[in-house]
């Protein structure tokens, strides 16, 4: 997905949505605006005081305003030295006050931005947790990660470096210009004669840096995706000696990132010296006008300071506009996630949540498609009695895993009905439904953390003693005790420090500890060696007693004891029966059985 903005017009409706997250912190927002006004009013004060000081030092009559006379207690201070000392002391005090106001302003805007980011990130992650699983099938993980982390962090810049600081800078410029026109409008017009050059330069700089930032961000995204993908797949890269080819690809992507940054650096390198040139022109015109008309030095010094107060924020205001625009673009992408309507149905207040579930399952003429009407399950109709063990058999892609995904409502069916204990699963409380179904998948995912954390998923209701007891029942307690730190051993990301078989065993304990009414084993023994498989099969014989079990396995030897075997092909049920009955039919199952055992007994095997 390209990050290039579709439009450059400032979207106030989008800004309004962002500010909904500001409502809990609106007091901070109002304080920051008030402080922006205060800083703008403070801006002309010090140059004006310096002007009065120069006037007093050069013997020029000084008309002291009443407010200043009151603050300085200087009604009777006609002596120039005493006046200058008093004004200087006041300026030092005023400088500390101004610095304190600027500190509070910066701290409040940054704090408000971080608070908004925290709330927005919680909202986005909660939304992601509630999305239907189909969304994760078609959305790259990196995209959702970027939305949750990087894009929301860019929204923080709207407050800390964007909108409110821009308002503060604009107010400062306006206050300074008003003061300059009040003091001498002709001198102001002369000194600002080069100003249109500055305006044009700022506009072109903003546009150039904006394009460069977009290019840089796209290059960063490409770098992140490439590095993440290839570090994850490093085993394949090294196994096929593809290091040099992949390094060449990385160099090209990295070069694009460098070139994009250089273009942005070039824009900065041109803009900032140009600002200094324009400021020098303004200063030169100012000096020429004052010298030609024998105006006072105090006015010259004040106007030079005023010009710096105008040009200083202009140096960075274009940058801040870019930050604001990038934050708005990031917000637009974040709100696309929040506006996603493909999410799990909200829980009903009266959702069905029985204390006990027997485990009787019924699929009634179920049709299901992941996309459009490309059905992967067609007219699936079968029942599983409570406590019964049913096996699903078929070639890869026949629909076995889709059936179990539908049972715990990871996807929604297009036609038909699925019932658990005679009640439509759509009527169940989702947590109660999924809590009653234990699943051991073929591709086991383990999180970074200890063995016991991965088994319990940090559920405080499960004690260490229960984990050890379950591990002993499965026969894996000894293998865990041999690990460094045993149950506290850190398995690292995705459990890469454990073998496939060991990860399967931990996943099996995880499922059994929750004491589910329905146990689903999806190729649960496919990656386990023969010795481990024998241990698990002994445990299964005990644990599935009185528990509804659905077993998916390519190894037909693991499902011979099933009460019922359902044979699937291309999303349809071809045969139903137990092992002996299906062999006697001489049909699809018998051919699968014959193919497997011929392969097993062949000399090549």
C-alpha positions as CSV (number, residue, x, y, z in Angstrom):
1,X,0.0,0.0,0.0
2,X,1.5,3.3,-1.0
3,X,2.0,6.1,1.5
4,X,1.6,8.8,-1.1
5,X,-1.3,11.1,0.0
6,X,-4.2,11.3,-2.4
7,X,-4.9,14.9,-1.6
8,X,-3.0,17.8,0.0
9,X,-6.0,19.8,1.1
10,X,-6.1,20.1,4.9
11,X,-8.8,17.7,6.1
12,X,-10.6,19.4,9.0
13,X,-13.0,16.4,9.4
14,X,-10.0,14.2,10.0
15,X,-8.6,16.6,12.4
16,X,-11.9,16.6,14.2
17,X,-11.7,12.8,14.6
18,X,-8.2,13.2,16.1
19,X,-9.5,15.7,18.5
20,X,-12.1,13.4,19.8
21,X,-9.2,11.6,21.5
22,X,-8.2,15.0,23.0
23,X,-11.5,15.5,24.9
24,X,-10.3,13.8,28.1
25,X,-7.3,16.2,28.0
26,X,-9.0,19.3,26.8
27,X,-7.9,21.2,29.9
28,X,-4.3,20.7,28.7
29,X,-5.3,21.8,25.2
30,X,-6.9,25.0,26.4
31,X,-3.9,25.7,28.6
32,X,-1.5,25.2,25.7
33,X,-3.5,27.6,23.6
34,X,-3.5,30.2,26.4
35,X,0.3,29.8,26.8
36,X,0.7,30.2,23.0
37,X,-1.1,33.6,23.3
38,X,1.0,34.6,26.3
39,X,4.2,33.7,24.5
40,X,3.1,35.8,21.5
41,X,2.4,38.7,23.8
42,X,5.8,38.3,25.5
43,X,7.6,38.3,22.1
44,X,7.7,42.1,21.5
45,X,8.5,43.0,25.1
46,X,12.3,42.5,25.3
47,X,13.2,44.2,22.0
48,X,11.0,47.2,23.1
49,X,12.9,47.3,26.5
50,X,16.2,47.2,24.7
51,X,15.0,50.1,22.5
52,X,14.2,52.1,25.6
53,X,17.6,51.3,27.1
54,X,19.4,52.5,24.0
55,X,17.3,55.7,24.0
56,X,18.2,56.3,27.6
57,X,21.9,55.6,27.1
58,X,22.1,57.9,24.1
59,X,20.3,60.7,25.9
60,X,17.2,60.5,23.8
61,X,14.0,61.4,25.7
62,X,12.2,58.2,26.9
63,X,8.4,58.1,27.2
64,X,8.0,55.3,29.7
65,X,4.6,53.5,29.5
66,X,2.6,53.4,32.7
67,X,2.8,49.6,33.0
68,X,6.5,49.7,32.8
69,X,6.9,52.5,35.2
70,X,4.8,50.6,37.7
71,X,6.8,47.4,37.3
72,X,10.1,49.2,37.6
73,X,9.1,51.4,40.4
74,X,11.1,54.0,38.4
75,X,8.8,57.1,38.5
76,X,11.6,59.0,40.1
77,X,14.5,57.2,38.4
78,X,15.6,59.9,36.0
79,X,19.2,58.9,36.2
80,X,20.2,57.0,33.0
81,X,22.5,54.5,34.8
82,X,19.9,53.7,37.4
83,X,17.2,53.3,34.7
84,X,19.4,51.0,32.6
85,X,20.2,48.8,35.7
86,X,16.5,48.6,36.6
87,X,15.5,47.6,33.1
88,X,18.2,45.1,32.8
89,X,17.2,43.4,36.1
90,X,13.6,43.4,34.9
91,X,14.7,41.8,31.6
92,X,16.5,39.0,33.4
93,X,13.5,38.3,35.5
94,X,11.2,38.5,32.5
95,X,13.6,36.1,30.6
96,X,13.2,33.5,33.4
97,X,9.4,33.9,33.3
98,X,9.3,33.6,29.5
99,X,11.5,30.5,29.7
100,X,9.3,29.0,32.4
101,X,6.2,29.6,30.2
102,X,7.9,28.1,27.2
103,X,8.9,25.0,29.3
104,X,5.3,24.5,30.6
105,X,4.0,25.0,27.0
106,X,6.4,22.4,25.6
107,X,5.8,19.9,28.4
108,X,2.0,20.2,28.3
109,X,1.8,19.8,24.5
110,X,4.1,16.8,24.6
111,X,2.3,15.2,27.5
112,X,-1.1,15.7,25.8
113,X,0.3,14.2,22.6
114,X,1.6,11.1,24.5
115,X,-1.7,10.7,26.3
116,X,-3.6,10.8,23.0
117,X,-1.1,8.3,21.5
118,X,-1.6,6.0,24.5
119,X,-5.4,6.1,24.2
120,X,-5.4,5.8,20.4
121,X,-3.0,2.9,20.5
122,X,-5.2,1.1,23.0
123,X,-8.2,1.7,20.8
124,X,-6.4,0.5,17.6
125,X,-5.1,-2.7,19.3
126,X,-8.5,-3.4,20.8
127,X,-9.9,-3.0,17.3
128,X,-7.3,-5.4,15.9
129,X,-8.1,-8.0,18.6
130,X,-11.7,-7.8,17.6
131,X,-11.2,-8.2,13.8
132,X,-12.3,-11.4,12.1
133,X,-9.5,-13.8,11.3
134,X,-10.1,-13.3,7.6
135,X,-8.6,-9.8,8.0
136,X,-5.3,-11.3,9.0
137,X,-5.3,-13.6,6.0
138,X,-5.3,-10.7,3.6
139,X,-3.5,-8.0,5.6
140,X,0.3,-8.2,6.1
141,X,1.3,-8.3,9.8
142,X,3.8,-5.6,9.2
143,X,1.1,-3.3,8.0
144,X,-0.9,-3.6,11.2
145,X,2.3,-3.3,13.3
146,X,3.1,0.0,11.5
147,X,-0.4,1.3,12.1
148,X,-0.2,0.5,15.8
149,X,3.3,1.8,16.4
150,X,4.8,4.1,13.8
151,X,1.7,5.8,12.4
152,X,0.2,6.6,15.8
153,X,3.6,8.0,17.0
154,X,3.4,10.3,14.0
155,X,0.0,11.5,15.3
156,X,1.8,12.6,18.5
157,X,3.9,15.0,16.3
158,X,0.6,16.8,15.5
159,X,0.6,18.1,19.0
160,X,4.3,18.2,20.0
161,X,5.7,19.6,16.7
162,X,2.7,20.4,14.5
163,X,-0.6,22.1,15.1
164,X,-0.2,23.9,18.4
165,X,3.5,24.9,17.9
166,X,2.5,26.3,14.5
167,X,-0.3,28.3,16.1
168,X,2.2,29.6,18.7
169,X,4.7,30.6,16.0
170,X,2.0,32.3,13.8
171,X,0.7,34.2,16.9
172,X,4.3,35.3,17.6
173,X,4.8,36.6,14.1
174,X,1.4,38.4,14.1
175,X,2.2,40.1,17.5
176,X,5.6,41.1,16.3
177,X,4.3,42.6,13.0
178,X,1.5,44.5,14.8
179,X,4.2,46.0,17.2
180,X,6.4,46.9,14.2
181,X,3.6,48.6,12.3
182,X,2.6,50.4,15.5
183,X,6.1,51.7,16.0
184,X,6.8,52.8,12.4
185,X,4.7,51.4,9.5
186,X,6.9,52.9,6.8
187,X,10.1,51.3,8.3
188,X,8.2,48.0,8.6
189,X,7.2,48.0,5.0
190,X,10.7,48.8,3.9
191,X,12.3,46.0,6.0
192,X,9.8,43.5,4.9
193,X,10.2,44.2,1.2
194,X,12.2,40.9,0.6
195,X,9.5,39.0,2.5
196,X,7.7,37.7,-0.7
197,X,10.9,35.9,-1.5
198,X,10.8,34.2,1.9
199,X,7.1,33.2,1.4
200,X,7.8,31.6,-2.0
201,X,10.9,29.8,-0.7
202,X,9.0,28.5,2.3
203,X,6.2,27.1,0.0
204,X,8.6,25.4,-2.4
205,X,10.7,24.0,0.5
206,X,7.6,22.6,2.2
207,X,6.5,20.9,-1.0
208,X,10.0,19.5,-1.7
209,X,10.5,18.2,1.8
210,X,7.0,16.7,1.8
211,X,7.7,14.6,-1.3
212,X,11.1,13.6,0.1
213,X,9.6,12.6,3.5
214,X,7.0,10.4,1.7
215,X,9.8,8.8,-0.4
216,X,11.9,8.3,2.8
217,X,9.0,6.7,4.6
218,X,8.3,4.3,1.7
219,X,12.0,3.4,1.6
220,X,12.0,2.8,5.4
221,X,8.9,0.6,5.1
222,X,10.7,-1.4,2.3
223,X,13.8,-1.8,4.4
224,X,11.8,-3.0,7.4
225,X,9.8,-5.5,5.4
226,X,12.9,-6.8,3.6
227,X,15.0,-7.2,6.8
228,X,12.1,-8.7,8.8
229,X,11.3,-11.2,6.1
230,X,14.9,-12.3,5.4
231,X,15.9,-12.5,9.1
232,X,12.9,-14.7,9.7
233,X,13.8,-16.8,6.6
234,X,17.5,-16.8,7.2
235,X,17.6,-20.6,7.3
236,X,16.3,-20.7,3.7
237,X,18.7,-18.0,2.5
238,X,21.7,-19.8,3.9
239,X,20.5,-23.2,2.9
240,X,20.4,-22.2,-0.8
241,X,23.6,-20.1,-0.6
242,X,21.6,-17.0,-1.6
243,X,23.4,-14.5,0.7
244,X,25.1,-12.6,-2.2
245,X,21.9,-12.2,-4.2
246,X,19.9,-11.1,-1.1
247,X,22.7,-8.7,-0.2
248,X,22.5,-7.1,-3.7
249,X,18.7,-6.6,-3.2
250,X,19.3,-5.0,0.2
251,X,21.9,-2.7,-1.3
252,X,19.4,-1.4,-3.9
253,X,16.7,-0.8,-1.3
254,X,19.2,0.9,1.1
255,X,20.5,3.1,-1.8
256,X,16.9,4.3,-2.4
257,X,16.7,5.2,1.3
258,X,20.0,7.1,1.0
259,X,18.9,9.0,-2.1
260,X,15.6,9.9,-0.6
261,X,17.3,11.4,2.5
262,X,19.9,13.2,0.3
263,X,17.1,14.9,-1.6
264,X,15.6,16.1,1.7
265,X,19.0,17.2,2.9
266,X,19.4,19.2,-0.3
267,X,16.2,21.0,0.3
268,X,17.3,22.0,3.8
269,X,20.8,23.0,2.5
270,X,19.1,25.4,0.0
271,X,16.4,26.8,2.2
272,X,18.2,27.7,5.4
273,X,21.0,29.8,3.7
274,X,18.2,31.4,1.6
275,X,16.5,32.5,4.8
276,X,19.7,34.0,6.0
277,X,20.1,35.9,2.7
278,X,16.6,37.3,2.9
279,X,17.1,38.3,6.6
280,X,20.4,40.0,5.5
281,X,18.5,41.9,2.8
282,X,15.8,43.0,5.2
283,X,18.5,44.1,7.7
284,X,20.4,46.0,5.0
285,X,17.2,47.9,3.9
286,X,16.5,48.7,7.5
287,X,19.9,50.2,8.1
288,X,19.8,52.1,4.8
289,X,16.4,53.6,5.6
290,X,17.3,54.6,9.2
291,X,20.7,56.0,8.3
292,X,19.3,58.0,5.3
293,X,16.8,59.7,7.6
294,X,18.9,60.0,10.7
295,X,16.5,57.9,12.8
296,X,17.5,56.8,16.3
297,X,19.7,53.8,17.1
298,X,17.2,52.3,19.5
299,X,14.7,51.9,16.8
300,X,17.3,50.2,14.6
301,X,18.2,47.7,17.3
302,X,14.6,46.9,18.1
303,X,13.7,46.3,14.5
304,X,16.7,44.1,14.0
305,X,15.5,42.0,16.9
306,X,11.9,42.0,15.6
307,X,13.1,40.8,12.2
308,X,14.9,37.9,13.9
309,X,11.7,37.1,15.8
310,X,9.8,36.8,12.5
311,X,12.4,34.9,10.6
312,X,13.4,32.5,13.3
313,X,10.0,30.7,13.4
314,X,9.8,30.9,9.6
315,X,12.9,28.8,9.4
316,X,11.1,25.9,11.0
317,X,7.4,26.6,10.3
318,X,7.6,24.9,6.9
319,X,9.1,21.8,8.6
320,X,6.3,21.9,11.1
321,X,3.7,22.0,8.4
322,X,5.3,18.9,6.9
323,X,5.2,17.2,10.3
324,X,1.5,18.2,10.6
325,X,0.7,16.8,7.2
326,X,2.6,13.6,7.8
327,X,0.7,13.2,11.1
328,X,-2.6,13.7,9.2
329,X,-1.6,11.1,6.6
330,X,-0.7,8.7,9.4
331,X,-4.1,9.5,11.1
332,X,-5.9,8.7,7.9
333,X,-4.3,5.3,7.7
334,X,-5.0,4.6,11.4
335,X,-8.7,5.5,11.1
336,X,-8.9,3.1,8.1
337,X,-8.2,0.4,10.6
338,X,-10.7,1.8,13.1
339,X,-13.3,2.0,10.4
340,X,-12.9,-1.6,9.4
341,X,-16.4,-3.2,9.8
342,X,-15.2,-6.8,9.3
343,X,-15.1,-7.6,13.0
344,X,-16.4,-10.2,15.4
345,X,-20.0,-9.7,16.3
346,X,-20.3,-7.8,19.6
347,X,-21.2,-9.8,22.7
348,X,-24.9,-9.8,23.5
349,X,-25.9,-9.0,27.1
350,X,-28.0,-12.2,27.1
351,X,-25.4,-14.4,25.2
352,X,-25.7,-18.1,26.0
353,X,-23.0,-19.1,28.6
354,X,-23.9,-22.4,30.3
355,X,-21.9,-23.6,33.3
356,X,-21.3,-26.9,31.7
357,X,-21.0,-28.0,28.0
358,X,-21.4,-31.6,27.1
359,X,-19.7,-31.3,23.7
360,X,-22.4,-32.5,21.2
361,X,-21.6,-31.0,17.8
362,X,-23.8,-30.7,14.7
363,X,-22.9,-29.2,11.3
364,X,-26.1,-28.7,9.3
365,X,-25.7,-28.1,5.6
366,X,-22.8,-25.7,6.1
367,X,-21.3,-23.7,3.2
368,X,-18.2,-21.6,3.7
369,X,-15.9,-19.4,1.6
370,X,-13.0,-17.3,2.6
371,X,-13.5,-15.0,-0.4
372,X,-16.7,-14.3,-2.3
373,X,-18.4,-17.5,-3.3
374,X,-15.3,-19.7,-3.8
375,X,-16.6,-22.2,-1.4
376,X,-14.0,-24.4,0.4
377,X,-16.8,-26.2,2.3
378,X,-19.9,-27.4,0.5
379,X,-23.0,-28.8,2.2
380,X,-21.1,-30.2,5.2
381,X,-23.5,-32.2,7.3
382,X,-22.5,-34.4,10.2
383,X,-23.0,-34.8,14.0
384,X,-20.6,-35.7,16.8
385,X,-22.1,-37.1,20.0
386,X,-20.8,-35.9,23.4
387,X,-17.7,-37.9,24.3
388,X,-17.3,-39.2,20.8
389,X,-14.0,-39.1,18.9
390,X,-14.2,-38.1,15.3
391,X,-11.4,-38.0,12.8
392,X,-11.3,-35.8,9.7
393,X,-9.3,-37.2,6.8
394,X,-8.5,-35.9,3.3
395,X,-5.8,-34.4,1.0
396,X,-4.3,-31.0,1.8
397,X,-6.9,-28.4,0.9
398,X,-9.9,-30.6,1.4
399,X,-11.3,-28.4,4.2
400,X,-10.3,-30.1,7.4
401,X,-8.8,-27.1,9.1
402,X,-11.6,-24.9,7.9
403,X,-14.1,-27.0,9.7
404,X,-12.4,-26.6,13.1
405,X,-11.9,-22.9,12.4
406,X,-15.7,-22.5,12.0
407,X,-16.4,-24.4,15.2
408,X,-14.9,-21.8,17.5
409,X,-16.2,-18.9,15.3
410,X,-12.9,-17.7,13.9
411,X,-14.8,-17.3,10.6
412,X,-18.5,-16.9,9.8
413,X,-20.3,-19.3,7.5
414,X,-22.4,-18.2,4.5
415,X,-25.0,-20.9,4.7
416,X,-26.2,-23.5,7.1
417,X,-25.9,-23.7,10.9
418,X,-23.4,-25.1,13.5
419,X,-24.8,-26.2,16.8
420,X,-23.1,-27.1,20.1
421,X,-25.3,-29.0,22.6
422,X,-28.2,-28.1,20.3
423,X,-27.6,-24.3,20.4
424,X,-26.4,-22.3,17.5
425,X,-22.8,-21.3,18.2
426,X,-23.6,-17.7,17.1
427,X,-25.8,-17.5,20.3
428,X,-22.9,-18.4,22.6
429,X,-20.9,-16.0,24.6
430,X,-17.7,-16.0,22.6
431,X,-15.3,-16.4,25.6
432,X,-17.4,-19.3,26.9
433,X,-17.5,-20.9,23.5
434,X,-13.8,-20.7,22.9
435,X,-13.0,-21.5,26.5
436,X,-14.8,-24.9,26.1
437,X,-12.7,-25.8,23.0
438,X,-9.1,-26.8,23.4
439,X,-7.0,-26.7,20.2
440,X,-3.6,-28.1,19.3
441,X,-2.5,-26.8,15.9
442,X,0.1,-28.2,13.5
443,X,2.0,-24.9,13.4
444,X,2.6,-24.1,17.1
445,X,3.2,-20.5,18.0
446,X,5.1,-19.8,21.3
447,X,5.6,-16.3,22.7
448,X,8.8,-14.9,24.1
449,X,8.9,-15.9,27.7
450,X,9.2,-18.9,30.0
451,X,7.9,-22.4,29.4
452,X,5.3,-22.0,32.1
453,X,4.1,-18.7,30.7
454,X,3.6,-20.2,27.3
455,X,1.7,-23.1,28.8
456,X,-0.6,-21.0,31.0
457,X,-0.7,-17.9,28.8
458,X,-0.1,-16.0,32.1
459,X,-3.5,-17.1,33.4
460,X,-3.1,-16.6,37.2
461,X,-5.9,-19.2,37.8
462,X,-3.5,-22.0,36.7
463,X,-1.0,-23.0,39.3
464,X,2.5,-24.3,38.8
465,X,1.5,-27.6,40.4
466,X,-1.3,-28.0,37.9
467,X,1.2,-27.4,35.0
468,X,3.6,-30.0,36.4
469,X,0.8,-32.5,37.0
470,X,-0.4,-32.1,33.3
471,X,3.2,-32.3,32.0
472,X,3.7,-35.6,33.9
473,X,0.4,-37.0,32.4
474,X,1.6,-36.1,28.9
475,X,5.1,-37.5,29.7
476,X,7.1,-34.3,29.0
477,X,8.0,-33.4,32.6
478,X,11.4,-35.0,32.3
479,X,12.3,-33.2,29.1
480,X,11.2,-29.8,30.6
481,X,13.4,-30.5,33.7
482,X,16.4,-31.1,31.4
483,X,16.1,-27.5,30.0
484,X,18.2,-24.8,31.6
485,X,15.9,-23.3,34.2
486,X,13.3,-26.1,33.6
487,X,9.8,-24.5,33.7
488,X,11.4,-21.0,33.8
489,X,13.4,-21.6,30.6
490,X,13.1,-18.7,28.1
491,X,11.9,-20.2,24.8
492,X,12.7,-17.0,22.9
493,X,10.6,-15.7,20.0
494,X,8.3,-18.3,18.3
495,X,10.0,-21.0,20.4
496,X,12.9,-21.3,18.0
497,X,15.1,-22.7,20.8
498,X,12.9,-25.8,21.0
499,X,12.4,-28.5,18.4
500,X,9.1,-28.8,16.5
501,X,8.2,-31.8,18.6
502,X,8.9,-30.1,21.9
503,X,6.7,-27.1,20.8
504,X,3.9,-29.5,19.9
505,X,4.1,-31.1,23.4
506,X,3.9,-27.7,25.2
507,X,1.0,-26.7,23.0
508,X,-0.7,-30.0,24.0
509,X,-0.3,-29.3,27.7
510,X,-1.6,-25.8,27.1
511,X,-4.8,-27.1,25.6
512,X,-5.4,-29.8,28.2
513,X,-4.9,-27.5,31.2
514,X,-8.0,-25.5,30.3
515,X,-10.0,-28.7,30.6
516,X,-12.0,-28.2,27.4
517,X,-15.3,-30.0,26.7
518,X,-14.2,-30.3,23.1
519,X,-10.6,-31.2,22.2
520,X,-9.3,-30.5,18.7
521,X,-6.0,-32.0,17.5
522,X,-5.0,-30.5,14.1
523,X,-2.1,-32.6,12.9
524,X,-0.9,-32.6,16.5
525,X,1.5,-35.5,16.1
526,X,2.8,-34.6,12.6
527,X,6.1,-33.1,13.9
528,X,6.8,-35.4,16.8
529,X,9.2,-38.3,16.8
530,X,8.0,-41.9,17.3
531,X,8.9,-42.0,21.0
532,X,7.1,-38.7,21.8
533,X,4.2,-39.8,19.7
534,X,3.8,-42.9,21.7
535,X,3.8,-40.9,24.9
536,X,1.1,-38.6,23.6
537,X,-1.1,-41.4,22.3
538,X,-1.1,-43.0,25.7
539,X,-2.1,-39.7,27.3
540,X,-4.7,-39.1,24.6
541,X,-6.3,-42.5,25.3
542,X,-6.9,-41.4,28.9
543,X,-7.7,-37.7,28.4
544,X,-10.3,-38.0,25.5
545,X,-12.3,-40.4,27.6
546,X,-15.6,-38.6,28.2
547,X,-14.5,-35.7,26.1
548,X,-15.6,-34.8,22.6
549,X,-12.6,-35.0,20.3
550,X,-12.0,-34.0,16.7
551,X,-8.7,-35.3,15.3
552,X,-7.2,-34.2,12.0
553,X,-4.2,-36.3,10.8
554,X,-2.5,-37.3,7.7
555,X,-1.2,-40.4,9.5
556,X,-4.1,-42.8,9.3
557,X,-2.5,-45.0,11.9
558,X,-3.3,-42.3,14.5
559,X,-7.0,-42.3,13.9
560,X,-7.8,-46.0,13.8
561,X,-9.5,-45.9,17.2
562,X,-11.8,-43.0,16.3
563,X,-15.5,-43.7,16.7
564,X,-16.2,-42.1,13.3
565,X,-14.0,-41.0,10.4
566,X,-15.2,-38.4,8.0
567,X,-13.5,-38.4,4.6
568,X,-13.3,-35.0,2.9
569,X,-12.4,-34.2,-0.7
570,X,-12.5,-30.7,-2.3
571,X,-14.7,-29.4,0.5
572,X,-17.3,-32.2,0.4
573,X,-17.9,-35.2,2.6
574,X,-17.2,-38.4,0.5
575,X,-17.4,-41.1,3.2
576,X,-18.4,-41.6,6.8
577,X,-17.7,-44.6,9.0
578,X,-15.2,-46.2,11.3
579,X,-11.8,-47.5,10.2
580,X,-12.9,-51.1,9.4
581,X,-16.2,-49.9,7.6
582,X,-14.3,-47.5,5.4
583,X,-11.7,-50.1,4.4
584,X,-14.5,-52.6,3.5
585,X,-16.1,-49.9,1.3
586,X,-13.0,-49.9,-0.9
587,X,-13.5,-46.2,-1.7
588,X,-11.6,-43.0,-1.1
589,X,-10.4,-43.8,2.4
590,X,-9.2,-47.3,1.4
591,X,-7.2,-45.8,-1.4
592,X,-5.6,-43.3,1.0
593,X,-4.8,-46.1,3.4
594,X,-3.3,-48.3,0.7
595,X,-1.1,-45.4,-0.6
596,X,0.3,-44.6,2.8
597,X,1.1,-48.2,3.8
598,X,2.6,-49.0,0.4
599,X,4.9,-46.0,0.8
600,X,5.7,-47.0,4.3
601,X,6.6,-50.6,3.4
602,X,8.4,-49.8,0.1
603,X,12.2,-50.4,0.0
604,X,12.8,-46.7,-0.6
605,X,11.2,-45.9,2.6
